[in-house]
Amino acid sequence: MKNYFYPPLPNTCLINFAQVIAPVVIPYFFQFELRIDRESIEKIQALNERRLLLLPNHPTFQDPIAIFALSGKVNQKFYYLSAYELFQGFMTGIFQRLGVYSIRRGLVDRPSIAKTIDILIQPNCRLVIFPEGGCSFQNDTVMPFRAGAIQIAFQAMSKLAKQGEIPDLYALPVSIKYRYTQDMQRVIRQTLNRLEQALSIESSLKDYDRLQAIAQHVLVRMEREYEIYSPTKDELTWNDRISLLRMHILESCEQQLGISSNPKEPVRERTYRVEYVLKTQVDTLESEATAETETATGDRANKYSLIEKSIKRLLNFDAIYDGYVAENPTPERFLDTLTRLEREVFDIDKPPAKGYRHARIKIGEPINLKDFFTEYQRDRANTVNTVTLKVQQIVQQNLDLLNGNW
């Protein structure tokens, strides 16, 4: 029987050992080192006897490792909520013993929600949830935070309130930003060269012009692939074209899988629902393959493969917008965009690190959800959205501060 939930199985000895070796292992294997100011550390340590929900932004795949390094800095043990897909390899048992547990995105994962509430009820708990729901691939900006983390936290408080206790439970905004420690001009040009060669594009003189030419080529290629390109589209802004392409891909996936579209939902939320339904149908195909003709099975498998590719594209380009590099042309923003383009052009999920980085973490002012609990009891939805937006704004503000205070 397939396992749909992987609970945390924290092992204190393993966690302690991993925290001790992290300052040596992380720079060697992941090409970055953590830097955090004393004030931020003190904000966490000041809440030693309180329940704590850490809510970081998620610009790269290395962010959970940075947060684990943070746990070692403050000498505390964290729980981590992670996508179900992480638990499909040989590292599953190790992740669980480090305090990581799964959630299936795109549906109400009741076992995962129940475990999250159970963790938040524990005194002095430390739980990490990435409220963007996935990688933004943008070092300087955050995607809209999903409300689920704050909503579940209030549910945990409600459970304790029924037992006669309205507890302190702090939401902690956590900002993660990376900066390369060396001149990245050569790496940028090498990456531009590889992309131009793969796309048969002649090089322009300026790096930004080259980036624009590559992005334009990829955009047109995708529009043609989904049969929505026309010369008149050149009259639209890039942001309009990106939005139209995104909606076309998403609605096409929903239609093929028999999912009702809800334009009011965020693109990422709808994409995760498509991803979940796709996996369900793939599992069904595998179990019923013997009952189908080889041709029918192949046709369905091919359709599912194309939908899977579309999902990767939706998640890859979800937060992208024209002007991200131009408004602040740092090496980090340049390489953010090039990494996205590499993932599309070369069909690689996790391109290797471009260079050695410092990962800065800045902790925002803790928000005691107890202060909002009475309001939550009167108006749950609006209170959850208000607090979620407040956390998002603090994370973004501290990312902006890190720009000028490295």
Secondary structure by P-SEA (a helix, b strand, c coil): cccccccccccaaaaaaaaaaccccccccccbbbbbcaaaaaaaaaaccbbbbbbbbbcccaaaaaaaaaaaaacbbbbbbbccccccccaaaaaaaaccccccccccaaaaaaaaaaaaaccbbbbbbcccccccccccccccccaaaaaaaaaaaaaaaaaccbbbbbbbbbbbbbbbcccaaaaaaaaaaaaaaaacccccccaaaaaaaaaaaaaaaaaaaacccccccccccaaaaaaaaaaaaaaaaaaaacccccccccaaaaaaaaaaaaaaaaaaaaaacccccaaaaaaaaaaaaaaaaaaaaaaaccccccccccccccaaaaaaaaaaaaaaaacccccccccbbbbbbbbccccccccaaaaaaaccaaaaaaaaaaaaaaaaaaaaaaaccc
